[in-house]
Amino acid sequence: MGLANRSAALYHLERFQEVVQDIDLALSLSYPLELRYKIQERKAKSLLALKRHGDALDAFKKTLQCLDDSKLNPEKKMKMQKDIQIMLSLLTKQKTSQGHVNALLEGAKPIKKGNVCRVLRGFSDRSGTIIMGSYYTI
């Protein structure tokens, strides 16, 4: 558990290579099945930040598999599955087209006030795109 918690702190410090190392070690030490979805998602996002898109794609797929063992309520599980499916779709599209997913959904405005929505921001450079998200109540 300590490695997973440290990986969360390192993630916020944007020390993504160390995040991946801590998560790999936590998984090798039999991290609890019902919590693995959390660290797999963190690993996937860290790999995106490191521009290791192929590895991030694999990590998001593993996150989906880990959701089956989670004890999340059905609504939260479904929301997370949708978000991951979007990421998989984008990464697959980016991988196959070799193009950029540039400024994805940036500037998009929610239709109804009071909704919780996820805003994805794309940061692009010549080698690829990093996509990060945040939840907001409008």
N, CA, C and O atoms as a GROMACS GRO file, in nm:
protein
  552
    1MET      N    1   0.081  -0.119   0.000
    1MET     CA    2   0.000   0.000   0.000
    1MET      C    3   0.086   0.126   0.000
    1MET      O    4   0.051   0.226  -0.062
    2GLY      N    5   0.197   0.121   0.069
    2GLY     CA    6   0.285   0.237   0.078
    2GLY      C    7   0.336   0.281  -0.057
    2GLY      O    8   0.347   0.401  -0.084
    3LEU      N    9   0.369   0.185  -0.144
    3LEU     CA   10   0.419   0.219  -0.277
    3LEU      C   11   0.311   0.287  -0.360
    3LEU      O   12   0.339   0.380  -0.435
    4ALA      N   13   0.188   0.241  -0.347
    4ALA     CA   14   0.078   0.301  -0.422
    4ALA      C   15   0.054   0.444  -0.375
    4ALA      O   16   0.030   0.534  -0.456
    5ASN      N   17   0.059   0.465  -0.244
    5ASN     CA   18   0.040   0.600  -0.191
    5ASN      C   19   0.155   0.691  -0.235
    5ASN      O   20   0.132   0.807  -0.270
    6ARG      N   21   0.277   0.638  -0.234
    6ARG     CA   22   0.390   0.720  -0.278
    6ARG      C   23   0.376   0.751  -0.427
    6ARG      O   24   0.411   0.861  -0.471
    7SER      N   25   0.325   0.656  -0.505
    7SER     CA   26   0.307   0.682  -0.649
    7SER      C   27   0.206   0.795  -0.671
    7SER      O   28   0.221   0.873  -0.765
    8ALA      N   29   0.105   0.805  -0.585
    8ALA     CA   30   0.008   0.914  -0.596
    8ALA      C   31   0.074   1.048  -0.568
    8ALA      O   32   0.050   1.146  -0.639
    9ALA      N   33   0.158   1.052  -0.467
    9ALA     CA   34   0.230   1.176  -0.435
    9ALA      C   35   0.325   1.213  -0.549
    9ALA      O   36   0.334   1.329  -0.588
   10LEU      N   37   0.397   1.114  -0.601
   10LEU     CA   38   0.490   1.139  -0.712
   10LEU      C   39   0.416   1.185  -0.837
   10LEU      O   40   0.467   1.267  -0.913
   11TYR      N   41   0.296   1.133  -0.859
   11TYR     CA   42   0.216   1.173  -0.974
   11TYR      C   43   0.185   1.323  -0.966
   11TYR      O   44   0.195   1.394  -1.066
   12HIS      N   45   0.148   1.369  -0.847
   12HIS     CA   46   0.117   1.511  -0.831
   12HIS      C   47   0.241   1.599  -0.843
   12HIS      O   48   0.231   1.718  -0.874
   13LEU      N   49   0.356   1.540  -0.819
   13LEU     CA   50   0.483   1.612  -0.838
   13LEU      C   51   0.535   1.600  -0.982
   13LEU      O   52   0.640   1.654  -1.016
   14GLU      N   53   0.458   1.528  -1.065
   14GLU     CA   54   0.490   1.507  -1.206
   14GLU      C   55   0.623   1.434  -1.225
   14GLU      O   56   0.698   1.461  -1.319
   15ARG      N   57   0.650   1.341  -1.135
   15ARG     CA   58   0.769   1.255  -1.146
   15ARG      C   59   0.722   1.120  -1.200
   15ARG      O   60   0.722   1.018  -1.130
   16PHE      N   61   0.683   1.122  -1.326
   16PHE     CA   62   0.609   1.012  -1.387
   16PHE      C   63   0.689   0.883  -1.399
   16PHE      O   64   0.631   0.775  -1.384
   17GLN      N   65   0.817   0.890  -1.426
   17GLN     CA   66   0.897   0.768  -1.437
   17GLN      C   67   0.899   0.694  -1.303
   17GLN      O   68   0.890   0.571  -1.299
   18GLU      N   69   0.911   0.768  -1.194
   18GLU     CA   70   0.911   0.707  -1.061
   18GLU      C   71   0.772   0.651  -1.027
   18GLU      O   72   0.762   0.550  -0.957
   19VAL      N   73   0.668   0.716  -1.075
   19VAL     CA   74   0.531   0.664  -1.055
   19VAL      C   75   0.520   0.526  -1.117
   19VAL      O   76   0.472   0.432  -1.053
   20VAL      N   77   0.565   0.513  -1.240
   20VAL     CA   78   0.557   0.384  -1.310
   20VAL      C   79   0.638   0.278  -1.236
   20VAL      O   80   0.592   0.165  -1.222
   21GLN      N   81   0.755   0.313  -1.191
   21GLN     CA   82   0.839   0.217  -1.118
   21GLN      C   83   0.772   0.170  -0.989
   21GLN      O   84   0.770   0.051  -0.959
   22ASP      N   85   0.718   0.265  -0.911
   22ASP     CA   86   0.650   0.228  -0.786
   22ASP      C   87   0.529   0.140  -0.811
   22ASP      O   88   0.504   0.045  -0.737
   23ILE      N   89   0.453   0.172  -0.916
   23ILE     CA   90   0.334   0.092  -0.945
   23ILE      C   91   0.372  -0.048  -0.990
   23ILE      O   92   0.310  -0.146  -0.948
   24ASP      N   93   0.473  -0.059  -1.074
   24ASP     CA   94   0.518  -0.192  -1.116
   24ASP      C   95   0.563  -0.275  -0.996
   24ASP      O   96   0.534  -0.395  -0.990
   25LEU      N   97   0.632  -0.213  -0.903
   25LEU     CA   98   0.676  -0.284  -0.783
   25LEU      C   99   0.557  -0.323  -0.696
   25LEU      O  100   0.552  -0.435  -0.645
   26ALA      N  101   0.461  -0.232  -0.678
   26ALA     CA  102   0.341  -0.262  -0.599
   26ALA      C  103   0.264  -0.380  -0.659
   26ALA      O  104   0.216  -0.467  -0.586
   27LEU      N  105   0.253  -0.382  -0.791
   27LEU     CA  106   0.182  -0.492  -0.857
   27LEU      C  107   0.256  -0.624  -0.840
   27LEU      O  108   0.193  -0.730  -0.828
   28SER      N  109   0.388  -0.620  -0.840
   28SER     CA  110   0.466  -0.743  -0.824
   28SER      C  111   0.458  -0.796  -0.681
   28SER      O  112   0.488  -0.913  -0.656
   29LEU      N  113   0.419  -0.710  -0.587
   29LEU     CA  114   0.408  -0.749  -0.446
   29LEU      C  115   0.264  -0.779  -0.406
   29LEU      O  116   0.227  -0.765  -0.289
   30SER      N  117   0.183  -0.821  -0.502
   30SER     CA  118   0.045  -0.863  -0.477
   30SER      C  119  -0.043  -0.753  -0.420
   30SER      O  120  -0.108  -0.771  -0.317
   31TYR      N  121  -0.045  -0.638  -0.487
   31TYR     CA  122  -0.134  -0.529  -0.450
   31TYR      C  123  -0.277  -0.581  -0.455
   31TYR      O  124  -0.310  -0.658  -0.545
   32PRO      N  125  -0.365  -0.540  -0.363
   32PRO     CA  126  -0.503  -0.594  -0.358
   32PRO      C  127  -0.578  -0.580  -0.491
   32PRO      O  128  -0.578  -0.474  -0.553
   33LEU      N  129  -0.641  -0.689  -0.532
   33LEU     CA  130  -0.713  -0.692  -0.660
   33LEU      C  131  -0.818  -0.583  -0.671
   33LEU      O  132  -0.832  -0.521  -0.777
   34GLU      N  133  -0.893  -0.559  -0.564
   34GLU     CA  134  -1.005  -0.464  -0.571
   34GLU      C  135  -0.959  -0.319  -0.582
   34GLU      O  136  -1.040  -0.230  -0.609
   35LEU      N  137  -0.829  -0.294  -0.562
   35LEU     CA  138  -0.776  -0.157  -0.572
   35LEU      C  139  -0.684  -0.136  -0.692
   35LEU      O  140  -0.640  -0.024  -0.717
   36ARG      N  141  -0.657  -0.240  -0.766
   36ARG     CA  142  -0.562  -0.229  -0.876
   36ARG      C  143  -0.604  -0.133  -0.985
   36ARG      O  144  -0.519  -0.074  -1.052
   37TYR      N  145  -0.733  -0.115  -1.004
   37TYR     CA  146  -0.778  -0.023  -1.109
   37TYR      C  147  -0.722   0.118  -1.087
   37TYR      O  148  -0.692   0.188  -1.183
   38LYS      N  149  -0.709   0.158  -0.961
   38LYS     CA  150  -0.660   0.293  -0.930
   38LYS      C  151  -0.516   0.312  -0.976
   38LYS      O  152  -0.482   0.411  -1.041
   39ILE      N  153  -0.431   0.215  -0.941
   39ILE     CA  154  -0.290   0.233  -0.976
   39ILE      C  155  -0.265   0.206  -1.124
   39ILE      O  156  -0.172   0.261  -1.182
   40GLN      N  157  -0.347   0.121  -1.184
   40GLN     CA  158  -0.332   0.098  -1.328
   40GLN      C  159  -0.368   0.225  -1.406
   40GLN      O  160  -0.302   0.259  -1.504
   41GLU      N  161  -0.474   0.295  -1.362
   41GLU     CA  162  -0.511   0.419  -1.430
   41GLU      C  163  -0.401   0.524  -1.411
   41GLU      O  164  -0.367   0.597  -1.505
   42ARG      N  165  -0.346   0.532  -1.289
   42ARG     CA  166  -0.237   0.628  -1.263
   42ARG      C  167  -0.115   0.595  -1.349
   42ARG      O  168  -0.048   0.685  -1.400
   43LYS      N  169  -0.088   0.467  -1.365
   43LYS     CA  170   0.024   0.425  -1.450
   43LYS      C  171  -0.002   0.466  -1.595
   43LYS      O  172   0.088   0.516  -1.662
   44ALA      N  173  -0.123   0.444  -1.642
   44ALA     CA  174  -0.158   0.480  -1.780
   44ALA      C  175  -0.140   0.629  -1.805
   44ALA      O  176  -0.083   0.670  -1.906
   45LYS      N  177  -0.188   0.711  -1.712
   45LYS     CA  178  -0.175   0.856  -1.726
   45LYS      C  179  -0.028   0.899  -1.721
   45LYS      O  180   0.013   0.992  -1.791
   46SER      N  181   0.050   0.832  -1.637
   46SER     CA  182   0.192   0.864  -1.628
   46SER      C  183   0.264   0.827  -1.757
   46SER      O  184   0.351   0.901  -1.804
   47LEU      N  185   0.228   0.714  -1.814
   47LEU     CA  186   0.288   0.673  -1.941
   47LEU      C  187   0.252   0.771  -2.052
   47LEU      O  188   0.334   0.799  -2.140
   48LEU      N  189   0.130   0.824  -2.049
   48LEU     CA  190   0.093   0.929  -2.145
   48LEU      C  191   0.183   1.050  -2.129
   48LEU      O  192   0.233   1.105  -2.227
   49ALA      N  193   0.204   1.090  -2.005
   49ALA     CA  194   0.288   1.207  -1.979
   49ALA      C  195   0.432   1.184  -2.026
   49ALA      O  196   0.500   1.278  -2.066
   50LEU      N  197   0.475   1.059  -2.022
   50LEU     CA  198   0.610   1.023  -2.069
   50LEU      C  199   0.613   1.000  -2.220
   50LEU      O  200   0.718   0.966  -2.276
   51LYS      N  201   0.499   1.018  -2.285
   51LYS     CA  202   0.485   1.001  -2.430
   51LYS      C  203   0.512   0.857  -2.475
   51LYS      O  204   0.559   0.832  -2.586
   52ARG      N  205   0.481   0.765  -2.387
   52ARG     CA  206   0.492   0.622  -2.419
   52ARG      C  207   0.350   0.572  -2.449
   52ARG      O  208   0.290   0.497  -2.373
   53HIS      N  209   0.298   0.617  -2.563
   53HIS     CA  210   0.158   0.596  -2.597
   53HIS      C  211   0.120   0.450  -2.612
   53HIS      O  212   0.010   0.411  -2.571
   54GLY      N  213   0.206   0.369  -2.669
   54GLY     CA  214   0.177   0.226  -2.682
   54GLY      C  215   0.163   0.159  -2.546
   54GLY      O  216   0.072   0.079  -2.524
   55ASP      N  217   0.254   0.192  -2.454
   55ASP     CA  218   0.246   0.138  -2.318
   55ASP      C  219   0.124   0.191  -2.245
   55ASP      O  220   0.061   0.119  -2.167
   56ALA      N  221   0.090   0.318  -2.269
   56ALA     CA  222  -0.029   0.376  -2.207
   56ALA      C  223  -0.155   0.304  -2.255
   56ALA      O  224  -0.246   0.278  -2.176
   57LEU      N  225  -0.160   0.273  -2.382
   57LEU     CA  226  -0.273   0.200  -2.438
   57LEU      C  227  -0.290   0.067  -2.366
   57LEU      O  228  -0.401   0.030  -2.326
   58ASP      N  229  -0.180  -0.006  -2.348
   58ASP     CA  230  -0.185  -0.134  -2.276
   58ASP      C  231  -0.229  -0.115  -2.131
   58ASP      O  232  -0.306  -0.195  -2.079
   59ALA      N  233  -0.179  -0.010  -2.067
   59ALA     CA  234  -0.214   0.015  -1.927
   59ALA      C  235  -0.362   0.049  -1.912
   59ALA      O  236  -0.425   0.008  -1.815
   60PHE      N  237  -0.418   0.125  -2.007
   60PHE     CA  238  -0.561   0.155  -2.001
   60PHE      C  239  -0.643   0.027  -2.020
   60PHE      O  240  -0.747   0.010  -1.957
   61LYS      N  241  -0.597  -0.063  -2.107
   61LYS     CA  242  -0.667  -0.191  -2.125
   61LYS      C  243  -0.665  -0.271  -1.995
   61LYS      O  244  -0.766  -0.332  -1.958
   62LYS      N  245  -0.551  -0.271  -1.927
   62LYS     CA  246  -0.542  -0.342  -1.799
   62LYS      C  247  -0.630  -0.277  -1.694
   62LYS      O  248  -0.687  -0.346  -1.609
   63THR      N  249  -0.643  -0.146  -1.699
   63THR     CA  250  -0.731  -0.076  -1.606
   63THR      C  251  -0.874  -0.124  -1.623
   63THR      O  252  -0.944  -0.149  -1.525
   64LEU      N  253  -0.917  -0.136  -1.748
   64LEU     CA  254  -1.053  -0.187  -1.774
   64LEU      C  255  -1.072  -0.326  -1.715
   64LEU      O  256  -1.176  -0.355  -1.655
   65GLN      N  257  -0.973  -0.412  -1.732
   65GLN     CA  258  -0.981  -0.548  -1.677
   65GLN      C  259  -0.988  -0.544  -1.525
   65GLN      O  260  -1.062  -0.621  -1.463
   66CYS      N  261  -0.910  -0.456  -1.464
   66CYS     CA  262  -0.907  -0.446  -1.318
   66CYS      C  263  -1.038  -0.394  -1.260
   66CYS      O  264  -1.070  -0.422  -1.144
   67LEU      N  265  -1.113  -0.320  -1.338
   67LEU     CA  266  -1.242  -0.271  -1.289
   67LEU      C  267  -1.337  -0.384  -1.253
   67LEU      O  268  -1.424  -0.369  -1.167
   68ASP      N  269  -1.320  -0.499  -1.318
   68ASP     CA  270  -1.405  -0.614  -1.288
   68ASP      C  271  -1.389  -0.660  -1.143
   68ASP      O  272  -1.484  -0.711  -1.082
   69ASP      N  273  -1.269  -0.642  -1.088
   69ASP     CA  274  -1.243  -0.685  -0.950
   69ASP      C  275  -1.268  -0.574  -0.847
   69ASP      O  276  -1.258  -0.598  -0.727
   70SER      N  277  -1.299  -0.454  -0.894
   70SER     CA  278  -1.316  -0.342  -0.802
   70SER      C  279  -1.449  -0.353  -0.727
   70SER      O  280  -1.540  -0.425  -0.768
   71LYS      N  281  -1.457  -0.280  -0.618
   71LYS     CA  282  -1.580  -0.275  -0.540
   71LYS      C  283  -1.650  -0.141  -0.556
   71LYS      O  284  -1.724  -0.097  -0.469
   72LEU      N  285  -1.626  -0.077  -0.670
   72LEU     CA  286  -1.692   0.050  -0.701
   72LEU      C  287  -1.841   0.027  -0.719
   72LEU      O  288  -1.884  -0.080  -0.760
   73ASN      N  289  -1.920   0.130  -0.687
   73ASN     CA  290  -2.062   0.117  -0.714
   73ASN      C  291  -2.081   0.117  -0.866
   73ASN      O  292  -1.998   0.173  -0.938
   74PRO      N  293  -2.188   0.058  -0.915
   74PRO     CA  294  -2.207   0.042  -1.060
   74PRO      C  295  -2.201   0.173  -1.138
   74PRO      O  296  -2.149   0.176  -1.250
   75GLU      N  297  -2.253   0.281  -1.081
   75GLU     CA  298  -2.252   0.409  -1.152
   75GLU      C  299  -2.110   0.461  -1.173
   75GLU      O  300  -2.074   0.504  -1.283
   76LYS      N  301  -2.029   0.457  -1.068
   76LYS     CA  302  -1.890   0.503  -1.079
   76LYS      C  303  -1.809   0.412  -1.172
   76LYS      O  304  -1.725   0.459  -1.249
   77LYS      N  305  -1.836   0.283  -1.164
   77LYS     CA  306  -1.766   0.188  -1.250
   77LYS      C  307  -1.798   0.215  -1.397
   77LYS      O  308  -1.709   0.215  -1.482
   78MET      N  309  -1.925   0.239  -1.426
   78MET     CA  310  -1.966   0.266  -1.564
   78MET      C  311  -1.902   0.395  -1.615
   78MET      O  312  -1.857   0.401  -1.729
   79LYS      N  313  -1.899   0.499  -1.531
   79LYS     CA  314  -1.839   0.626  -1.571
   79LYS      C  315  -1.691   0.607  -1.602
   79LYS      O  316  -1.641   0.660  -1.701
   80MET      N  317  -1.622   0.534  -1.517
   80MET     CA  318  -1.479   0.511  -1.538
   80MET      C  319  -1.457   0.428  -1.665
   80MET      O  320  -1.363   0.454  -1.740
   81GLN      N  321  -1.541   0.329  -1.688
   81GLN     CA  322  -1.531   0.248  -1.810
   81GLN      C  323  -1.547   0.334  -1.935
   81GLN      O  324  -1.473   0.318  -2.032
   82LYS      N  325  -1.643   0.426  -1.932
   82LYS     CA  326  -1.664   0.515  -2.046
   82LYS      C  327  -1.542   0.603  -2.071
   82LYS      O  328  -1.497   0.618  -2.184
   83ASP      N  329  -1.488   0.661  -1.963
   83ASP     CA  330  -1.370   0.746  -1.976
   83ASP      C  331  -1.252   0.669  -2.035
   83ASP      O  332  -1.180   0.720  -2.121
   84ILE      N  333  -1.233   0.548  -1.987
   84ILE     CA  334  -1.122   0.467  -2.037
   84ILE      C  335  -1.145   0.428  -2.183
   84ILE      O  336  -1.051   0.428  -2.263
   85GLN      N  337  -1.269   0.397  -2.218
   85GLN     CA  338  -1.299   0.364  -2.358
   85GLN      C  339  -1.268   0.482  -2.449
   85GLN      O  340  -1.219   0.463  -2.560
   86ILE      N  341  -1.297   0.603  -2.403
   86ILE     CA  342  -1.264   0.722  -2.482
   86ILE      C  343  -1.114   0.731  -2.501
   86ILE      O  344  -1.067   0.756  -2.612
   87MET      N  345  -1.039   0.712  -2.394
   87MET     CA  346  -0.893   0.718  -2.404
   87MET      C  347  -0.840   0.610  -2.497
   87MET      O  348  -0.751   0.636  -2.578
   88LEU      N  349  -0.893   0.490  -2.486
   88LEU     CA  350  -0.850   0.382  -2.576
   88LEU      C  351  -0.878   0.416  -2.721
   88LEU      O  352  -0.795   0.394  -2.809
   89SER      N  353  -0.996   0.471  -2.744
   89SER     CA  354  -1.032   0.510  -2.880
   89SER      C  355  -0.937   0.616  -2.934
   89SER      O  356  -0.891   0.607  -3.048
   90LEU      N  357  -0.909   0.716  -2.851
   90LEU     CA  358  -0.819   0.823  -2.895
   90LEU      C  359  -0.677   0.774  -2.919
   90LEU      O  360  -0.614   0.810  -3.018
   91LEU      N  361  -0.629   0.691  -2.829
   91LEU     CA  362  -0.492   0.639  -2.844
   91LEU      C  363  -0.482   0.547  -2.965
   91LEU      O  364  -0.382   0.549  -3.037
   92THR      N  365  -0.586   0.466  -2.988
   92THR     CA  366  -0.586   0.378  -3.104
   92THR      C  367  -0.590   0.459  -3.232
   92THR      O  368  -0.518   0.431  -3.327
   93LYS      N  369  -0.676   0.562  -3.233
   93LYS     CA  370  -0.687   0.649  -3.351
   93LYS      C  371  -0.554   0.719  -3.376
   93LYS      O  372  -0.508   0.727  -3.490
   94GLN      N  373  -0.492   0.769  -3.270
   94GLN     CA  374  -0.365   0.838  -3.284
   94GLN      C  375  -0.256   0.744  -3.333
   94GLN      O  376  -0.175   0.780  -3.417
   95LYS      N  377  -0.257   0.623  -3.278
   95LYS     CA  378  -0.155   0.526  -3.316
   95LYS      C  379  -0.169   0.485  -3.462
   95LYS      O  380  -0.068   0.473  -3.532
   96THR      N  381  -0.291   0.466  -3.509
   96THR     CA  382  -0.310   0.420  -3.646
   96THR      C  383  -0.292   0.531  -3.748
   96THR      O  384  -0.245   0.507  -3.859
   97SER      N  385  -0.331   0.652  -3.712
   97SER     CA  386  -0.322   0.760  -3.811
   97SER      C  387  -0.189   0.834  -3.805
   97SER      O  388  -0.155   0.909  -3.896
   98GLN      N  389  -0.113   0.812  -3.697
   98GLN     CA  390   0.013   0.884  -3.675
   98GLN      C  391  -0.007   1.034  -3.674
   98GLN      O  392   0.088   1.110  -3.694
   99GLY      N  393  -0.129   1.076  -3.650
   99GLY     CA  394  -0.160   1.220  -3.644
   99GLY      C  395  -0.164   1.265  -3.500
   99GLY      O  396  -0.134   1.189  -3.408
  100HIS      N  397  -0.202   1.388  -3.482
  100HIS     CA  398  -0.214   1.445  -3.348
  100HIS      C  399  -0.360   1.460  -3.310
  100HIS      O  400  -0.444   1.497  -3.393
  101VAL      N  401  -0.390   1.429  -3.183
  101VAL     CA  402  -0.520   1.460  -3.126
  101VAL      C  403  -0.496   1.592  -3.054
  101VAL      O  404  -0.451   1.593  -2.939
  102ASN      N  405  -0.525   1.702  -3.122
  102ASN     CA  406  -0.480   1.832  -3.076
  102ASN      C  407  -0.592   1.910  -3.007
  102ASN      O  408  -0.698   1.934  -3.065
  103ALA      N  409  -0.568   1.948  -2.884
  103ALA     CA  410  -0.660   2.030  -2.805
  103ALA      C  411  -0.800   1.969  -2.801
  103ALA      O  412  -0.900   2.035  -2.831
  104LEU      N  413  -0.806   1.843  -2.763
  104LEU     CA  414  -0.929   1.768  -2.765
  104LEU      C  415  -1.030   1.824  -2.667
  104LEU      O  416  -1.000   1.840  -2.548
  105LEU      N  417  -1.147   1.853  -2.714
  105LEU     CA  418  -1.258   1.905  -2.635
  105LEU      C  419  -1.226   2.035  -2.563
  105LEU      O  420  -1.303   2.080  -2.478
  106GLU      N  421  -1.112   2.096  -2.594
  106GLU     CA  422  -1.078   2.220  -2.527
  106GLU      C  423  -1.177   2.329  -2.569
  106GLU      O  424  -1.206   2.345  -2.687
  107GLY      N  425  -1.224   2.398  -2.474
  107GLY     CA  426  -1.319   2.505  -2.502
  107GLY      C  427  -1.462   2.456  -2.516
  107GLY      O  428  -1.553   2.537  -2.536
  108ALA      N  429  -1.485   2.324  -2.506
  108ALA     CA  430  -1.621   2.273  -2.516
  108ALA      C  431  -1.699   2.317  -2.393
  108ALA      O  432  -1.647   2.316  -2.282
  109LYS      N  433  -1.822   2.355  -2.413
  109LYS     CA  434  -1.905   2.403  -2.303
  109LYS      C  435  -2.018   2.304  -2.278
  109LYS      O  436  -2.078   2.253  -2.373
  110PRO      N  437  -2.047   2.276  -2.150
  110PRO     CA  438  -2.158   2.185  -2.120
  110PRO      C  439  -2.292   2.246  -2.161
  110PRO      O  440  -2.308   2.368  -2.164
  111ILE      N  441  -2.386   2.160  -2.192
  111ILE     CA  442  -2.515   2.206  -2.239
  111ILE      C  443  -2.604   2.247  -2.122
  111ILE      O  444  -2.672   2.350  -2.130
  112LYS      N  445  -2.605   2.169  -2.013
  112LYS     CA  446  -2.696   2.198  -1.902
  112LYS      C  447  -2.618   2.237  -1.777
  112LYS      O  448  -2.517   2.176  -1.744
  113LYS      N  449  -2.667   2.338  -1.710
  113LYS     CA  450  -2.607   2.381  -1.585
  113LYS      C  451  -2.634   2.276  -1.477
  113LYS      O  452  -2.742   2.216  -1.473
  114GLY      N  453  -2.535   2.253  -1.390
  114GLY     CA  454  -2.550   2.156  -1.282
  114GLY      C  455  -2.495   2.019  -1.315
  114GLY      O  456  -2.487   1.934  -1.227
  115ASN      N  457  -2.456   1.996  -1.438
  115ASN     CA  458  -2.400   1.867  -1.477
  115ASN      C  459  -2.255   1.856  -1.432
  115ASN      O  460  -2.183   1.956  -1.422
  116VAL      N  461  -2.215   1.734  -1.404
  116VAL     CA  462  -2.073   1.707  -1.381
  116VAL      C  463  -2.019   1.661  -1.515
  116VAL      O  464  -2.074   1.570  -1.576
  117CYS      N  465  -1.914   1.723  -1.559
  117CYS     CA  466  -1.858   1.683  -1.688
  117CYS      C  467  -1.708   1.666  -1.675
  117CYS      O  468  -1.647   1.716  -1.580
  118ARG      N  469  -1.649   1.598  -1.769
  118ARG     CA  470  -1.506   1.580  -1.771
  118ARG      C  471  -1.450   1.664  -1.884
  118ARG      O  472  -1.493   1.652  -1.998
  119VAL      N  473  -1.354   1.746  -1.851
  119VAL     CA  474  -1.290   1.831  -1.950
  119VAL      C  475  -1.154   1.772  -1.979
  119VAL      O  476  -1.071   1.757  -1.888
  120LEU      N  477  -1.131   1.739  -2.103
  120LEU     CA  478  -1.001   1.687  -2.144
  120LEU      C  479  -0.923   1.798  -2.210
  120LEU      O  480  -0.977   1.873  -2.292
  121ARG      N  481  -0.799   1.810  -2.175
  121ARG     CA  482  -0.713   1.909  -2.237
  121ARG      C  483  -0.603   1.837  -2.310
  121ARG      O  484  -0.540   1.747  -2.254
  122GLY      N  485  -0.578   1.874  -2.434
  122GLY     CA  486  -0.471   1.813  -2.511
  122GLY      C  487  -0.351   1.904  -2.518
  122GLY      O  488  -0.365   2.023  -2.547
  123PHE      N  489  -0.236   1.850  -2.493
  123PHE     CA  490  -0.113   1.925  -2.504
  123PHE      C  491  -0.033   1.856  -2.614
  123PHE      O  492   0.000   1.738  -2.601
  124SER      N  493  -0.003   1.926  -2.719
  124SER     CA  494   0.057   1.863  -2.835
  124SER      C  495   0.196   1.919  -2.863
  124SER      O  496   0.223   2.038  -2.842
  125ASP      N  497   0.282   1.832  -2.910
  125ASP     CA  498   0.410   1.875  -2.963
  125ASP      C  499   0.439   1.787  -3.084
  125ASP      O  500   0.350   1.714  -3.128
  126ARG      N  501   0.557   1.791  -3.137
  126ARG     CA  502   0.585   1.717  -3.261
  126ARG      C  503   0.579   1.565  -3.244
  126ARG      O  504   0.554   1.493  -3.340
  127SER      N  505   0.600   1.517  -3.123
  127SER     CA  506   0.605   1.372  -3.106
  127SER      C  507   0.472   1.310  -3.065
  127SER      O  508   0.459   1.188  -3.070
  128GLY      N  509   0.375   1.388  -3.025
  128GLY     CA  510   0.247   1.328  -2.987
  128GLY      C  511   0.166   1.418  -2.898
  128GLY      O  512   0.196   1.537  -2.883
  129THR      N  513   0.064   1.360  -2.838
  129THR     CA  514  -0.029   1.438  -2.757
  129THR      C  515  -0.043   1.373  -2.621
  129THR      O  516  -0.054   1.251  -2.610
  130ILE      N  517  -0.044   1.454  -2.518
  130ILE     CA  518  -0.073   1.408  -2.384
  130ILE      C  519  -0.213   1.457  -2.352
  130ILE      O  520  -0.244   1.575  -2.372
  131ILE      N  521  -0.297   1.370  -2.302
  131ILE     CA  522  -0.433   1.409  -2.271
  131ILE      C  523  -0.454   1.392  -2.122
  131ILE      O  524  -0.434   1.283  -2.068
  132MET      N  525  -0.495   1.497  -2.056
  132MET     CA  526  -0.523   1.493  -1.913
  132MET      C  527  -0.668   1.537  -1.892
  132MET      O  528  -0.722   1.613  -1.973
  133GLY      N  529  -0.731   1.491  -1.787
  133GLY     CA  530  -0.869   1.529  -1.764
  133GLY      C  531  -0.894   1.573  -1.621
  133GLY      O  532  -0.820   1.539  -1.529
  134SER      N  533  -1.000   1.650  -1.605
  134SER     CA  534  -1.044   1.694  -1.474
  134SER      C  535  -1.196   1.694  -1.472
  134SER      O  536  -1.260   1.713  -1.576
  135TYR      N  537  -1.254   1.671  -1.356
  135TYR     CA  538  -1.399   1.674  -1.342
  135TYR      C  539  -1.442   1.809  -1.287
  135TYR      O  540  -1.378   1.864  -1.197
  136TYR      N  541  -1.549   1.862  -1.342
  136TYR     CA  542  -1.601   1.991  -1.299
  136TYR      C  543  -1.751   1.984  -1.288
  136TYR      O  544  -1.817   1.917  -1.368
  137THR      N  545  -1.807   2.054  -1.190
  137THR     CA  546  -1.952   2.071  -1.183
  137THR      C  547  -1.982   2.210  -1.236
  137THR      O  548  -1.928   2.309  -1.188
  138ILE      N  549  -2.067   2.214  -1.335
  138ILE     CA  550  -2.099   2.342  -1.402
  138ILE      C  551  -2.227   2.395  -1.344
  138ILE      O  552  -2.274   2.501  -1.385
   0.00000   0.00000   0.00000
